[in-house]
Amino acid sequence: QVADKKCGHLPGKQLVPIQEMVDRLEAAGEGKTDPDFVLIARTDARAGEGFEGALERAKAYLEAGADMIFPEALQSLEEFQKFAESVSVPILANMTEFGKSPLLTAQELEAAGVKMAIYPQTCLRILMKASEEVLNEILERGTQAGVVDKMQTREELYQLLDYEGWKV
């Protein structure tokens, strides 16, 4: 996308020309010093250029040296499968809530040929909803006592963090 980048699931995105993205990927590839570094090329073209446009871009990005493709906002399990079958490198699925892609299971994605899935907002959305709830409780009642039963206990936190193992 052009700067300023928008969320891939929102309308009105403007994409850089294919050649500009190819140039960026080639430059990134030339700068790789770690053989384990994975160059992931994202395309937001599905929304404005359709599935075939996104696939055309992905193939150009592969030729430019991409190790993995991130086709943003594919709209069905079938699209993920067709995309995975059409490129010679792994693809990544963005399983963000309230977006264009359906919320598919890890098993469905794996069966479709997707090699990596990200859940970029899942924990944040849960945390923000819980924060809103506790702050409203304090605002309305003057205390958090009404939501303590929903909280992680000190013991649970320490166990999760291996608190005793970190003591010096």
Steps between C-alpha positions, in 0.01 A plus 500: 500500500593860465573701815298552716417132519148395598375182660480235230136431582383859452385655172691771316846350494737619231767260382845578374567387143621139471845609383547724804424209731729273297779757539441511876513122528815475291667760722389317813629173359837654419525621859440159655795391714335223701426185298206429732337838431165452325390772260120515512330698224154631578242589241180691573389467138206264563271790589570727203643273231318178583636155567683475167661840553628391840634179347672691219673721754598199713667331204697816422605520865621140487719581202637794698611269780211469744522191720135511607185680385247674725184539289294735717123471529429188296128436524455123532670175584491421130695818421768406753526154346513630142761759596716241678479270198592783262828610658820308567563637850306488828215741557390676818141554614392796711219383728399839632149538635241720327694495172444374147638150560281244674631374835632161399643236729868416501404157367303647209785732410756220517283278278476790251879524483549804722830471686469787750210681665509816705245628750620860529214659694343208685667547838486879478126497434437269796724713724333824392152359558602377846665836576184681397294275725718549809532875447122530467465297821730742683326803350151375590570335838821662615678164531616204295357253753220392264742366240771345718359151430584552130862590569808286484611441858844589626575127532392434139714789376807383692454146373466620142814713528696235693552770759691274739735395220596864437589579860868566558 
